[in-house]
Amino acid sequence: MPEGLTIGRLAKAVGVNVETIRYYQRRGLIAEPAKPPGGHRRYSPRVIEQVGFIRRAQQLGFSLDDAKHLLGLADGTHCREARIIAEKKYELIEIQIARLEKMRSELDVLIKACRENRSRKDCPLIDALKKGA
C-alpha cells in the first residue's frame, strides 16, 4: 500500500470536504503532490497539520492570505512577525466589536420604540430605516 493519504482520506481526517483541500491548493496554502502514473496523489501526514493550522487561523479571524503568511512562519523562529500580524488582527477585531456594540445599541433603542409604539400606521424601525437614522 502506498504511503500517504488520498485526498478523500485527507479531507475526512481533517474534517473538511475535498473541494476545500483543492481550494487550499489553488490558493497556494498547501502543495499538490505529484500524481504517479496510473495512481492517486498521496498527501503526507504533514498536510494534516497544515490544514489544521489553516482552520485554527480562520477560527481566530485570520484570512486565508494571513494563514498562508503565518504558515510561512510556522517554524517558530519568527515570533515577532507572527505577533505583529496577530496584533493587527486584534485591532481589527476591536474595531468590529465597537461597530457591533453601536449597532446593538441602536437596535435596542428601535426595538424598545417598536414595543412602546401604539400606532398601527407608523413603525419606528421602518421610519428610521427610511430616514437613514
N, CA, C and O atoms as CSV, one atom per row, in Angstrom:
chain,resi,resn,atom,element,x,y,z
A,1,MET,N,N,0.844,-1.187,0.000
A,1,MET,CA,C,0.000,0.000,0.000
A,1,MET,C,C,0.887,1.248,0.000
A,1,MET,O,O,1.806,1.339,0.814
A,2,PRO,N,N,0.636,2.210,-0.892
A,2,PRO,CA,C,1.454,3.415,-0.956
A,2,PRO,C,C,1.318,4.239,0.318
A,2,PRO,O,O,0.275,4.234,0.972
A,3,GLU,N,N,2.400,4.950,0.659
A,3,GLU,CA,C,2.377,5.813,1.839
A,3,GLU,C,C,1.590,7.076,1.561
A,3,GLU,O,O,1.503,7.516,0.414
A,4,GLY,N,N,1.024,7.655,2.586
A,4,GLY,CA,C,0.288,8.898,2.446
A,4,GLY,C,C,-1.196,8.665,2.277
A,4,GLY,O,O,-1.673,7.539,2.132
A,5,LEU,N,N,-1.898,9.768,2.302
A,5,LEU,CA,C,-3.361,9.748,2.235
A,5,LEU,C,C,-3.854,10.225,0.881
A,5,LEU,O,O,-3.276,11.134,0.285
A,6,THR,N,N,-4.917,9.612,0.400
A,6,THR,CA,C,-5.581,10.153,-0.782
A,6,THR,C,C,-6.287,11.431,-0.363
A,6,THR,O,O,-6.439,11.695,0.829
A,7,ILE,N,N,-6.711,12.214,-1.318
A,7,ILE,CA,C,-7.379,13.474,-0.999
A,7,ILE,C,C,-8.657,13.239,-0.194
A,7,ILE,O,O,-8.981,14.020,0.700
A,8,GLY,N,N,-9.375,12.179,-0.505
A,8,GLY,CA,C,-10.590,11.864,0.234
A,8,GLY,C,C,-10.315,11.533,1.692
A,8,GLY,O,O,-11.018,11.994,2.591
A,9,ARG,N,N,-9.288,10.731,1.911
A,9,ARG,CA,C,-8.937,10.376,3.301
A,9,ARG,C,C,-8.362,11.560,4.050
A,9,ARG,O,O,-8.601,11.722,5.247
A,10,LEU,N,N,-7.606,12.385,3.349
A,10,LEU,CA,C,-7.085,13.602,3.968
A,10,LEU,C,C,-8.244,14.491,4.412
A,10,LEU,O,O,-8.278,14.964,5.548
A,11,ALA,N,N,-9.188,14.710,3.505
A,11,ALA,CA,C,-10.335,15.565,3.817
A,11,ALA,C,C,-11.099,15.025,5.031
A,11,ALA,O,O,-11.484,15.782,5.922
A,12,LYS,N,N,-11.308,13.722,5.049
A,12,LYS,CA,C,-12.024,13.111,6.170
A,12,LYS,C,C,-11.225,13.257,7.467
A,12,LYS,O,O,-11.796,13.528,8.524
A,13,ALA,N,N,-9.913,13.080,7.386
A,13,ALA,CA,C,-9.064,13.162,8.581
A,13,ALA,C,C,-9.076,14.556,9.211
A,13,ALA,O,O,-8.973,14.691,10.430
A,14,VAL,N,N,-9.203,15.595,8.372
A,14,VAL,CA,C,-9.165,16.956,8.902
A,14,VAL,C,C,-10.550,17.587,9.034
A,14,VAL,O,O,-10.682,18.709,9.525
A,15,GLY,N,N,-11.589,16.859,8.591
A,15,GLY,CA,C,-12.951,17.344,8.769
A,15,GLY,C,C,-13.368,18.432,7.793
A,15,GLY,O,O,-14.155,19.315,8.137
A,16,VAL,N,N,-12.838,18.367,6.571
A,16,VAL,CA,C,-13.266,19.299,5.529
A,16,VAL,C,C,-13.673,18.475,4.315
A,16,VAL,O,O,-13.496,17.257,4.292
A,17,ASN,N,N,-14.216,19.144,3.314
A,17,ASN,CA,C,-14.529,18.387,2.108
A,17,ASN,C,C,-13.368,18.461,1.119
A,17,ASN,O,O,-12.460,19.278,1.270
A,18,VAL,N,N,-13.410,17.619,0.131
A,18,VAL,CA,C,-12.339,17.520,-0.857
A,18,VAL,C,C,-12.132,18.854,-1.567
A,18,VAL,O,O,-10.999,19.236,-1.859
A,19,GLU,N,N,-13.223,19.558,-1.843
A,19,GLU,CA,C,-13.107,20.843,-2.542
A,19,GLU,C,C,-12.332,21.865,-1.713
A,19,GLU,O,O,-11.657,22.729,-2.272
A,20,THR,N,N,-12.423,21.777,-0.412
A,20,THR,CA,C,-11.652,22.674,0.448
A,20,THR,C,C,-10.161,22.420,0.261
A,20,THR,O,O,-9.373,23.360,0.157
A,21,ILE,N,N,-9.777,21.150,0.218
A,21,ILE,CA,C,-8.372,20.800,0.001
A,21,ILE,C,C,-7.923,21.361,-1.355
A,21,ILE,O,O,-6.860,21.975,-1.454
A,22,ARG,N,N,-8.714,21.152,-2.371
A,22,ARG,CA,C,-8.367,21.656,-3.705
A,22,ARG,C,C,-8.272,23.177,-3.717
A,22,ARG,O,O,-7.395,23.747,-4.365
A,23,TYR,N,N,-9.182,23.830,-2.995
A,23,TYR,CA,C,-9.157,25.293,-2.920
A,23,TYR,C,C,-7.873,25.771,-2.240
A,23,TYR,O,O,-7.230,26.710,-2.709
A,24,TYR,N,N,-7.508,25.131,-1.148
A,24,TYR,CA,C,-6.261,25.486,-0.465
A,24,TYR,C,C,-5.066,25.302,-1.398
A,24,TYR,O,O,-4.122,26.092,-1.361
A,25,GLN,N,N,-5.102,24.278,-2.220
A,25,GLN,CA,C,-4.022,24.054,-3.184
A,25,GLN,C,C,-3.988,25.190,-4.208
A,25,GLN,O,O,-2.921,25.731,-4.496
A,26,ARG,N,N,-5.145,25.553,-4.755
A,26,ARG,CA,C,-5.203,26.637,-5.743
A,26,ARG,C,C,-4.715,27.948,-5.157
A,26,ARG,O,O,-4.093,28.754,-5.849
A,27,ARG,N,N,-4.998,28.160,-3.878
A,27,ARG,CA,C,-4.576,29.402,-3.212
A,27,ARG,C,C,-3.115,29.357,-2.762
A,27,ARG,O,O,-2.583,30.351,-2.267
A,28,GLY,N,N,-2.471,28.205,-2.933
A,28,GLY,CA,C,-1.061,28.088,-2.568
A,28,GLY,C,C,-0.810,27.870,-1.094
A,28,GLY,O,O,0.306,28.074,-0.615
A,29,LEU,N,N,-1.841,27.456,-0.365
A,29,LEU,CA,C,-1.681,27.213,1.068
A,29,LEU,C,C,-1.033,25.859,1.340
A,29,LEU,O,O,-0.233,25.719,2.265
A,30,ILE,N,N,-1.376,24.885,0.544
A,30,ILE,CA,C,-0.757,23.562,0.660
A,30,ILE,C,C,-0.328,23.128,-0.742
A,30,ILE,O,O,-0.924,23.511,-1.749
A,31,ALA,N,N,0.714,22.326,-0.764
A,31,ALA,CA,C,1.246,21.858,-2.045
A,31,ALA,C,C,0.424,20.687,-2.564
A,31,ALA,O,O,-0.091,19.877,-1.793
A,32,GLU,N,N,0.316,20.616,-3.865
A,32,GLU,CA,C,-0.342,19.483,-4.501
A,32,GLU,C,C,0.735,18.448,-4.814
A,32,GLU,O,O,1.676,18.738,-5.553
A,33,PRO,N,N,0.605,17.261,-4.267
A,33,PRO,CA,C,1.632,16.253,-4.535
A,33,PRO,C,C,1.580,15.773,-5.989
A,33,PRO,O,O,0.555,15.871,-6.663
A,34,ALA,N,N,2.688,15.269,-6.433
A,34,ALA,CA,C,2.758,14.736,-7.794
A,34,ALA,C,C,1.852,13.516,-7.900
A,34,ALA,O,O,1.667,12.768,-6.940
A,35,LYS,N,N,1.297,13.340,-9.086
A,35,LYS,CA,C,0.440,12.179,-9.331
A,35,LYS,C,C,1.267,11.118,-10.046
A,35,LYS,O,O,1.755,11.349,-11.152
A,36,PRO,N,N,1.423,9.966,-9.423
A,36,PRO,CA,C,2.188,8.912,-10.082
A,36,PRO,C,C,1.405,8.356,-11.275
A,36,PRO,O,O,0.175,8.377,-11.265
A,37,PRO,N,N,2.088,7.869,-12.280
A,37,PRO,CA,C,1.378,7.312,-13.434
A,37,PRO,C,C,0.420,6.202,-12.996
A,37,PRO,O,O,0.807,5.246,-12.323
A,38,GLY,N,N,-0.839,6.363,-13.399
A,38,GLY,CA,C,-1.845,5.350,-13.089
A,38,GLY,C,C,-2.236,5.274,-11.623
A,38,GLY,O,O,-2.939,4.347,-11.221
A,39,GLY,N,N,-1.795,6.226,-10.823
A,39,GLY,CA,C,-2.096,6.174,-9.391
A,39,GLY,C,C,-2.816,7.420,-8.904
A,39,GLY,O,O,-3.287,8.241,-9.691
A,40,HIS,N,N,-2.887,7.535,-7.599
A,40,HIS,CA,C,-3.541,8.673,-6.953
A,40,HIS,C,C,-2.508,9.502,-6.215
A,40,HIS,O,O,-1.517,8.976,-5.708
A,41,ARG,N,N,-2.752,10.803,-6.162
A,41,ARG,CA,C,-1.878,11.682,-5.373
A,41,ARG,C,C,-1.956,11.234,-3.919
A,41,ARG,O,O,-3.012,10.834,-3.428
A,42,ARG,N,N,-0.834,11.310,-3.255
A,42,ARG,CA,C,-0.770,10.936,-1.839
A,42,ARG,C,C,-0.242,12.121,-1.038
A,42,ARG,O,O,0.775,12.727,-1.376
A,43,TYR,N,N,-0.961,12.427,0.025
A,43,TYR,CA,C,-0.614,13.555,0.882
A,43,TYR,C,C,0.079,13.050,2.129
A,43,TYR,O,O,-0.317,12.044,2.716
A,44,SER,N,N,1.115,13.761,2.521
A,44,SER,CA,C,1.864,13.366,3.713
A,44,SER,C,C,1.086,13.751,4.965
A,44,SER,O,O,0.210,14.615,4.915
A,45,PRO,N,N,1.405,13.113,6.082
A,45,PRO,CA,C,0.750,13.487,7.348
A,45,PRO,C,C,0.974,14.952,7.706
A,45,PRO,O,O,0.181,15.533,8.447
A,46,ARG,N,N,2.030,15.551,7.197
A,46,ARG,CA,C,2.317,16.964,7.463
A,46,ARG,C,C,1.176,17.860,6.959
A,46,ARG,O,O,0.905,18.909,7.544
A,47,VAL,N,N,0.515,17.448,5.881
A,47,VAL,CA,C,-0.577,18.243,5.319
A,47,VAL,C,C,-1.756,18.293,6.295
A,47,VAL,O,O,-2.478,19.289,6.349
A,48,ILE,N,N,-1.947,17.224,7.061
A,48,ILE,CA,C,-2.995,17.231,8.093
A,48,ILE,C,C,-2.724,18.378,9.069
A,48,ILE,O,O,-3.639,19.113,9.439
A,49,GLU,N,N,-1.480,18.523,9.476
A,49,GLU,CA,C,-1.110,19.606,10.395
A,49,GLU,C,C,-1.329,20.966,9.739
A,49,GLU,O,O,-1.819,21.894,10.382
A,50,GLN,N,N,-0.969,21.087,8.468
A,50,GLN,CA,C,-1.122,22.362,7.768
A,50,GLN,C,C,-2.590,22.761,7.650
A,50,GLN,O,O,-2.940,23.917,7.887
A,51,VAL,N,N,-3.440,21.821,7.289
A,51,VAL,CA,C,-4.866,22.130,7.161
A,51,VAL,C,C,-5.442,22.478,8.534
A,51,VAL,O,O,-6.246,23.402,8.646
A,52,GLY,N,N,-5.048,21.762,9.563
A,52,GLY,CA,C,-5.482,22.101,10.919
A,52,GLY,C,C,-5.044,23.502,11.310
A,52,GLY,O,O,-5.804,24.251,11.923
A,53,PHE,N,N,-3.826,23.849,10.956
A,53,PHE,CA,C,-3.279,25.181,11.215
A,53,PHE,C,C,-4.141,26.239,10.524
A,53,PHE,O,O,-4.512,27.241,11.135
A,54,ILE,N,N,-4.455,26.011,9.256
A,54,ILE,CA,C,-5.266,26.952,8.477
A,54,ILE,C,C,-6.646,27.117,9.116
A,54,ILE,O,O,-7.136,28.236,9.265
A,55,ARG,N,N,-7.257,26.017,9.485
A,55,ARG,CA,C,-8.600,26.078,10.084
A,55,ARG,C,C,-8.581,26.814,11.415
A,55,ARG,O,O,-9.486,27.601,11.693
A,56,ARG,N,N,-7.562,26.574,12.250
A,56,ARG,CA,C,-7.467,27.287,13.534
A,56,ARG,C,C,-7.240,28.777,13.303
A,56,ARG,O,O,-7.791,29.612,14.020
A,57,ALA,N,N,-6.424,29.108,12.298
A,57,ALA,CA,C,-6.187,30.518,11.973
A,57,ALA,C,C,-7.498,31.188,11.565
A,57,ALA,O,O,-7.784,32.308,11.988
A,58,GLN,N,N,-8.289,30.506,10.748
A,58,GLN,CA,C,-9.575,31.062,10.322
A,58,GLN,C,C,-10.515,31.236,11.511
A,58,GLN,O,O,-11.258,32.215,11.570
A,59,GLN,N,N,-10.493,30.309,12.449
A,59,GLN,CA,C,-11.350,30.414,13.629
A,59,GLN,C,C,-10.992,31.640,14.469
A,59,GLN,O,O,-11.836,32.169,15.191
A,60,LEU,N,N,-9.744,32.086,14.373
A,60,LEU,CA,C,-9.315,33.285,15.091
A,60,LEU,C,C,-9.522,34.550,14.266
A,60,LEU,O,O,-9.143,35.642,14.688
A,61,GLY,N,N,-10.125,34.398,13.090
A,61,GLY,CA,C,-10.442,35.554,12.273
A,61,GLY,C,C,-9.423,35.895,11.209
A,61,GLY,O,O,-9.588,36.881,10.491
A,62,PHE,N,N,-8.377,35.103,11.092
A,62,PHE,CA,C,-7.373,35.371,10.063
A,62,PHE,C,C,-7.918,34.975,8.692
A,62,PHE,O,O,-8.629,33.979,8.559
A,63,SER,N,N,-7.581,35.756,7.690
A,63,SER,CA,C,-7.953,35.440,6.314
A,63,SER,C,C,-7.065,34.303,5.807
A,63,SER,O,O,-6.095,33.919,6.460
A,64,LEU,N,N,-7.407,33.779,4.650
A,64,LEU,CA,C,-6.545,32.745,4.060
A,64,LEU,C,C,-5.183,33.314,3.687
A,64,LEU,O,O,-4.175,32.613,3.776
A,65,ASP,N,N,-5.140,34.568,3.275
A,65,ASP,CA,C,-3.843,35.192,3.000
A,65,ASP,C,C,-3.014,35.289,4.272
A,65,ASP,O,O,-1.812,35.025,4.259
A,66,ASP,N,N,-3.660,35.671,5.375
A,66,ASP,CA,C,-2.964,35.707,6.668
A,66,ASP,C,C,-2.462,34.316,7.039
A,66,ASP,O,O,-1.321,34.144,7.465
A,67,ALA,N,N,-3.341,33.323,6.867
A,67,ALA,CA,C,-2.968,31.948,7.212
A,67,ALA,C,C,-1.771,31.490,6.383
A,67,ALA,O,O,-0.871,30.821,6.892
A,68,LYS,N,N,-1.769,31.850,5.119
A,68,LYS,CA,C,-0.650,31.488,4.244
A,68,LYS,C,C,0.642,32.119,4.753
A,68,LYS,O,O,1.682,31.463,4.820
A,69,HIS,N,N,0.562,33.398,5.110
A,69,HIS,CA,C,1.728,34.088,5.646
A,69,HIS,C,C,2.198,33.427,6.949
A,69,HIS,O,O,3.390,33.188,7.147
A,70,LEU,N,N,1.237,33.139,7.826
A,70,LEU,CA,C,1.587,32.513,9.103
A,70,LEU,C,C,2.160,31.113,8.903
A,70,LEU,O,O,3.053,30.702,9.644
A,71,LEU,N,N,1.662,30.384,7.921
A,71,LEU,CA,C,2.236,29.065,7.612
A,71,LEU,C,C,3.714,29.196,7.253
A,71,LEU,O,O,4.529,28.341,7.600
A,72,GLY,N,N,4.042,30.269,6.559
A,72,GLY,CA,C,5.435,30.522,6.206
A,72,GLY,C,C,6.304,30.830,7.411
A,72,GLY,O,O,7.530,30.763,7.335
A,73,LEU,N,N,5.673,31.163,8.511
A,73,LEU,CA,C,6.402,31.471,9.752
A,73,LEU,C,C,6.331,30.322,10.753
A,73,LEU,O,O,6.780,30.450,11.892
A,74,ALA,N,N,5.767,29.208,10.319
A,74,ALA,CA,C,5.425,28.120,11.235
A,74,ALA,C,C,6.617,27.370,11.816
A,74,ALA,O,O,6.433,26.480,12.647
A,75,ASP,N,N,7.827,27.707,11.403
A,75,ASP,CA,C,8.974,27.020,12.001
A,75,ASP,C,C,9.231,27.515,13.423
A,75,ASP,O,O,10.064,26.955,14.136
A,76,GLY,N,N,8.511,28.572,13.838
A,76,GLY,CA,C,8.587,29.039,15.216
A,76,GLY,C,C,9.670,30.063,15.478
A,76,GLY,O,O,9.793,30.543,16.605
A,77,THR,N,N,10.459,30.412,14.477
A,77,THR,CA,C,11.563,31.348,14.696
A,77,THR,C,C,11.202,32.780,14.322
A,77,THR,O,O,12.057,33.665,14.356
A,78,HIS,N,N,9.962,33.010,13.972
A,78,HIS,CA,C,9.515,34.335,13.536
A,78,HIS,C,C,8.400,34.860,14.444
A,78,HIS,O,O,7.408,35.406,13.964
A,79,CYS,N,N,8.566,34.695,15.717
A,79,CYS,CA,C,7.505,35.042,16.671
A,79,CYS,C,C,7.144,36.523,16.603
A,79,CYS,O,O,5.966,36.872,16.679
A,80,ARG,N,N,8.131,37.390,16.461
A,80,ARG,CA,C,7.855,38.824,16.409
A,80,ARG,C,C,6.958,39.147,15.212
A,80,ARG,O,O,5.983,39.886,15.347
A,81,GLU,N,N,7.285,38.601,14.057
A,81,GLU,CA,C,6.485,38.858,12.863
A,81,GLU,C,C,5.074,38.286,13.011
A,81,GLU,O,O,4.099,38.919,12.605
A,82,ALA,N,N,4.967,37.102,13.587
A,82,ALA,CA,C,3.655,36.486,13.820
A,82,ALA,C,C,2.849,37.333,14.802
A,82,ALA,O,O,1.646,37.526,14.629
A,83,ARG,N,N,3.523,37.834,15.832
A,83,ARG,CA,C,2.845,38.673,16.826
A,83,ARG,C,C,2.311,39.947,16.192
A,83,ARG,O,O,1.205,40.380,16.515
A,84,ILE,N,N,3.076,40.553,15.298
A,84,ILE,CA,C,2.640,41.783,14.627
A,84,ILE,C,C,1.385,41.518,13.796
A,84,ILE,O,O,0.462,42.332,13.795
A,85,ILE,N,N,1.344,40.395,13.095
A,85,ILE,CA,C,0.153,40.018,12.326
A,85,ILE,C,C,-1.035,39.844,13.265
A,85,ILE,O,O,-2.137,40.309,12.974
A,86,ALA,N,N,-0.807,39.175,14.389
A,86,ALA,CA,C,-1.885,38.958,15.365
A,86,ALA,C,C,-2.347,40.276,15.982
A,86,ALA,O,O,-3.541,40.461,16.218
A,87,GLU,N,N,-1.422,41.189,16.244
A,87,GLU,CA,C,-1.813,42.482,16.802
A,87,GLU,C,C,-2.676,43.275,15.825
A,87,GLU,O,O,-3.638,43.926,16.233
A,88,LYS,N,N,-2.344,43.223,14.556
A,88,LYS,CA,C,-3.165,43.903,13.549
A,88,LYS,C,C,-4.565,43.288,13.500
A,88,LYS,O,O,-5.561,44.006,13.414
A,89,LYS,N,N,-4.635,41.959,13.554
A,89,LYS,CA,C,-5.937,41.282,13.562
A,89,LYS,C,C,-6.723,41.682,14.809
A,89,LYS,O,O,-7.926,41.929,14.733
A,90,TYR,N,N,-6.051,41.745,15.942
A,90,TYR,CA,C,-6.687,42.136,17.200
A,90,TYR,C,C,-7.286,43.537,17.084
A,90,TYR,O,O,-8.415,43.771,17.513
A,91,GLU,N,N,-6.527,44.468,16.502
A,91,GLU,CA,C,-7.022,45.838,16.326
A,91,GLU,C,C,-8.274,45.860,15.449
A,91,GLU,O,O,-9.227,46.582,15.741
A,92,LEU,N,N,-8.270,45.074,14.381
A,92,LEU,CA,C,-9.450,44.997,13.514
A,92,LEU,C,C,-10.653,44.423,14.253
A,92,LEU,O,O,-11.780,44.883,14.071
A,93,ILE,N,N,-10.411,43.431,15.074
A,93,ILE,CA,C,-11.494,42.834,15.867
A,93,ILE,C,C,-12.054,43.860,16.849
A,93,ILE,O,O,-13.266,43.931,17.049
A,94,GLU,N,N,-11.186,44.643,17.455
A,94,GLU,CA,C,-11.649,45.688,18.377
A,94,GLU,C,C,-12.551,46.691,17.650
A,94,GLU,O,O,-13.568,47.121,18.195
A,95,ILE,N,N,-12.183,47.059,16.433
A,95,ILE,CA,C,-12.999,47.979,15.633
A,95,ILE,C,C,-14.345,47.335,15.320
A,95,ILE,O,O,-15.389,47.980,15.415
A,96,GLN,N,N,-14.312,46.053,14.946
A,96,GLN,CA,C,-15.558,45.344,14.644
A,96,GLN,C,C,-16.454,45.257,15.874
A,96,GLN,O,O,-17.671,45.416,15.773
A,97,ILE,N,N,-15.860,45.007,17.022
A,97,ILE,CA,C,-16.637,44.931,18.265
A,97,ILE,C,C,-17.298,46.276,18.551
A,97,ILE,O,O,-18.470,46.327,18.924
A,98,ALA,N,N,-16.553,47.361,18.378
A,98,ALA,CA,C,-17.115,48.693,18.619
A,98,ALA,C,C,-18.292,48.958,17.674
A,98,ALA,O,O,-19.318,49.497,18.089
A,99,ARG,N,N,-18.139,48.578,16.405
A,99,ARG,CA,C,-19.240,48.747,15.447
A,99,ARG,C,C,-20.448,47.906,15.836
A,99,ARG,O,O,-21.586,48.372,15.775
A,100,LEU,N,N,-20.194,46.669,16.235
A,100,LEU,CA,C,-21.292,45.786,16.636
A,100,LEU,C,C,-22.002,46.314,17.881
A,100,LEU,O,O,-23.227,46.237,17.971
A,101,GLU,N,N,-21.246,46.848,18.838
A,101,GLU,CA,C,-21.860,47.400,20.041
A,101,GLU,C,C,-22.732,48.605,19.699
A,101,GLU,O,O,-23.805,48.782,20.277
A,102,LYS,N,N,-22.268,49.440,18.752
A,102,LYS,CA,C,-23.067,50.589,18.315
A,102,LYS,C,C,-24.344,50.108,17.634
A,102,LYS,O,O,-25.423,50.648,17.880
A,103,MET,N,N,-24.224,49.096,16.778
A,103,MET,CA,C,-25.399,48.535,16.110
A,103,MET,C,C,-26.374,47.975,17.137
A,103,MET,O,O,-27.581,48.195,17.035
A,104,ARG,N,N,-25.856,47.254,18.123
A,104,ARG,CA,C,-26.715,46.662,19.152
A,104,ARG,C,C,-27.455,47.753,19.911
A,104,ARG,O,O,-28.649,47.630,20.183
A,105,SER,N,N,-26.747,48.812,20.246
A,105,SER,CA,C,-27.361,49.910,20.984
A,105,SER,C,C,-28.469,50.573,20.166
A,105,SER,O,O,-29.550,50.854,20.685
A,106,GLU,N,N,-28.195,50.818,18.893
A,106,GLU,CA,C,-29.201,51.441,18.025
A,106,GLU,C,C,-30.413,50.526,17.854
A,106,GLU,O,O,-31.554,50.985,17.901
A,107,LEU,N,N,-30.163,49.245,17.658
A,107,LEU,CA,C,-31.276,48.296,17.523
A,107,LEU,C,C,-32.085,48.207,18.814
A,107,LEU,O,O,-33.312,48.105,18.776
A,108,ASP,N,N,-31.410,48.246,19.938
A,108,ASP,CA,C,-32.099,48.187,21.223
A,108,ASP,C,C,-33.075,49.352,21.347
A,108,ASP,O,O,-34.218,49.164,21.764
A,109,VAL,N,N,-32.633,50.543,20.991
A,109,VAL,CA,C,-33.496,51.732,21.050
A,109,VAL,C,C,-34.695,51.564,20.119
A,109,VAL,O,O,-35.830,51.863,20.491
A,110,LEU,N,N,-34.429,51.080,18.903
A,110,LEU,CA,C,-35.519,50.930,17.930
A,110,LEU,C,C,-36.499,49.829,18.329
A,110,LEU,O,O,-37.707,49.976,18.146
A,111,ILE,N,N,-35.990,48.744,18.867
A,111,ILE,CA,C,-36.870,47.655,19.324
A,111,ILE,C,C,-37.763,48.138,20.465
A,111,ILE,O,O,-38.957,47.840,20.490
A,112,LYS,N,N,-37.188,48.879,21.402
A,112,LYS,CA,C,-37.990,49.425,22.508
A,112,LYS,C,C,-39.048,50.392,21.980
A,112,LYS,O,O,-40.189,50.404,22.444
A,113,ALA,N,N,-38.646,51.197,21.007
A,113,ALA,CA,C,-39.613,52.137,20.421
A,113,ALA,C,C,-40.746,51.374,19.743
A,113,ALA,O,O,-41.906,51.775,19.843
A,114,CYS,N,N,-40.427,50.292,19.062
A,114,CYS,CA,C,-41.463,49.474,18.419
A,114,CYS,C,C,-42.389,48.847,19.463
A,114,CYS,O,O,-43.603,48.801,19.263
A,115,ARG,N,N,-41.826,48.365,20.573
A,115,ARG,CA,C,-42.646,47.752,21.617
A,115,ARG,C,C,-43.600,48.761,22.248
A,115,ARG,O,O,-44.734,48.436,22.597
A,116,GLU,N,N,-43.115,49.990,22.384
A,116,GLU,CA,C,-43.921,51.033,23.018
A,116,GLU,C,C,-44.858,51.715,22.031
A,116,GLU,O,O,-45.743,52.469,22.436
A,117,ASN,N,N,-44.675,51.463,20.760
A,117,ASN,CA,C,-45.475,52.109,19.717
A,117,ASN,C,C,-46.908,51.599,19.765
A,117,ASN,O,O,-47.146,50.391,19.758
A,118,ARG,N,N,-47.854,52.517,19.813
A,118,ARG,CA,C,-49.265,52.156,19.835
A,118,ARG,C,C,-49.917,52.447,18.481
A,118,ARG,O,O,-51.081,52.116,18.255
A,119,SER,N,N,-49.168,53.055,17.609
A,119,SER,CA,C,-49.696,53.418,16.289
A,119,SER,C,C,-49.642,52.218,15.364
A,119,SER,O,O,-48.668,51.466,15.353
A,120,ARG,N,N,-50.678,52.052,14.607
A,120,ARG,CA,C,-50.691,50.968,13.623
A,120,ARG,C,C,-50.225,51.479,12.264
A,120,ARG,O,O,-50.037,50.701,11.329
A,121,LYS,N,N,-50.039,52.805,12.165
A,121,LYS,CA,C,-49.643,53.390,10.891
A,121,LYS,C,C,-48.129,53.529,10.753
A,121,LYS,O,O,-47.592,53.375,9.656
A,122,ASP,N,N,-47.459,53.809,11.819
A,122,ASP,CA,C,-46.031,54.105,11.762
A,122,ASP,C,C,-45.236,53.102,12.606
A,122,ASP,O,O,-45.635,52.727,13.708
A,123,CYS,N,N,-44.140,52.700,12.066
A,123,CYS,CA,C,-43.234,51.799,12.785
A,123,CYS,C,C,-41.906,52.523,12.974
A,123,CYS,O,O,-41.284,52.921,11.989
A,124,PRO,N,N,-41.463,52.703,14.198
A,124,PRO,CA,C,-40.205,53.418,14.442
A,124,PRO,C,C,-38.995,52.806,13.720
A,124,PRO,O,O,-38.119,53.526,13.243
A,125,LEU,N,N,-38.962,51.503,13.648
A,125,LEU,CA,C,-37.839,50.856,12.959
A,125,LEU,C,C,-37.862,51.172,11.469
A,125,LEU,O,O,-36.851,51.574,10.893
A,126,ILE,N,N,-39.021,50.986,10.854
A,126,ILE,CA,C,-39.148,51.249,9.421
A,126,ILE,C,C,-38.891,52.741,9.138
A,126,ILE,O,O,-38.207,53.079,8.173
A,127,ASP,N,N,-39.430,53.612,9.967
A,127,ASP,CA,C,-39.203,55.048,9.786
A,127,ASP,C,C,-37.718,55.390,9.874
A,127,ASP,O,O,-37.211,56.184,9.082
A,128,ALA,N,N,-37.030,54.794,10.831
A,128,ALA,CA,C,-35.588,55.062,11.000
A,128,ALA,C,C,-34.807,54.565,9.789
A,128,ALA,O,O,-33.860,55.215,9.346
A,129,LEU,N,N,-35.205,53.413,9.255
A,129,LEU,CA,C,-34.515,52.886,8.070
A,129,LEU,C,C,-34.778,53.761,6.855
A,129,LEU,O,O,-33.888,53.961,6.028
A,130,LYS,N,N,-35.990,54.283,6.741
A,130,LYS,CA,C,-36.320,55.179,5.611
A,130,LYS,C,C,-35.516,56.460,5.689
A,130,LYS,O,O,-35.073,56.984,4.667
A,131,LYS,N,N,-35.324,56.967,6.895
A,131,LYS,CA,C,-34.626,58.240,7.083
A,131,LYS,C,C,-33.113,58.066,7.077
A,131,LYS,O,O,-32.370,59.035,6.924
A,132,GLY,N,N,-32.668,56.850,7.241
A,132,GLY,CA,C,-31.220,56.629,7.335
A,132,GLY,C,C,-30.678,57.026,8.692
A,132,GLY,O,O,-29.491,57.316,8.840
A,133,ALA,N,N,-31.554,57.037,9.679
A,133,ALA,CA,C,-31.173,57.456,11.040
A,133,ALA,C,C,-30.283,56.440,11.695
A,133,ALA,O,O,-29.869,56.628,12.839
